[in-house]
């Protein structure tokens, strides 16, 4: 074949640097955005932060504020994180405070971070003891071997092997050192397992009939108590219902993780991107001014550049303008999406989770004329402060379950209904997953038993057997 030249016309999409930056800024969280802007401020002398007293609100937020002049600015609030743990069949909720906003003012809730570690607390107590230096060294070795819950996960023999041979440490010496450690505060520290941890705490209590019975159960029949096999348990410990109930209550009052209170918390502080408030009967969304970065072009450099051509700073001036415009566009888009979400989930803001309606990304994308991928970026790691707490925008989207009337019910609403039903159940006759499915079916919500079980587990609610009390 002879070589030849051919002209071909084709279309393709090219992302300009400005568009690439806009997409990147849109997907960043507020914290990541601040870090990114700090980098730009260090690299570009034409870019600077506005003085606070001269900083205007974003135009879109300003328009909302002029229509609702009595709206006050939202304060930054830490995230709320809740971990639910089930122990011996009992629900124990360890929750930090979450920020909340009402119509009149805003509340700060600070996450308390442990300032003293467990090892520091134990070492301080060790320093107050009058014991030989060799014993003191061994107790310190045991302190260093504890996990964050205060447990000694290695055996005495294994620990003895890890110590320098020239010290000639015998396991019996470590056993004595462990006895010293187990007298320390918090009670239960230095235990090898949960059974020993609870027994140490019971040993420290005044002796009475309930304490003696509880100690016997913990040392000999803890598995029966955990499995709620009360009939067999009463037979083995020779007690009645009232005595067993008192002992069970005492055991549940103990702390199976004594060292956890000294564990450093991973505190994540969240600055809401938008704030939702009810004004004159309407839910109104505003950009949180604390989250909106105040940037401007350095006027001195701009004046110098206006009389020069071909300056090396001209490119940086253009970059600074792009950045300011893209930051503004980022918050405009977040505000539009948040407002659309609030309009679609108005019942949630009025009545709570049970009124959450099914919502998918495409629905918001069609309303705003945006692509689904854009909605996905906007709703990831962007937060909304509401009178009901702080929520990631993604929280308002979810799957649905069909109803008998041919409609749909949000999975979030179903989980809330399950939580309500279990919360109101008779503790002596708790509802099984099948019964929960039947109750929801009577309300026109068709949910399979397996789906009920999945939602119940997601809520960290124990199965019916473990919820039953004698």
Secondary structure, DSSP 8 states (H G I E B T S, - for coil): ----------------HHHHHHHHHHHS-HHHHHHHHHHHHHH-TTEEE--GGG----HHHHHHHHHSTT------EE---EEEEEETTEEEEEE-----B-SS-B--------SS-HHHHHHHHHHT----HHHHHHHHHHHHHB-TTS-B-S-HHHHHHHS-GGG---HHHHHHHHHHHTTSSSTTTT-SSHHHHHHHHHHTS---HHHHHHHHHHHH-HHHHHTT-HHHHHHHHT--HHHHHHHHHHHHTS-S-TTGGGS-----EE--SEEEEEETTEEEEEE-TTTS--EEE-HHHHHHHHT-SS-TTHHHHHHHHHHHHHHHHHHHHHHHHHHHHHHHTHHHHHH-GGG---B-HHHHHHHHT--HHHHHHHHSS-EEEETTEEEEGGGG-B-EEEBTTS-EEEHHHHHHHHHHHHHTSBTTB---HHHHHHHHHHTTB---HHHHHHHHHHTT---HHHH---
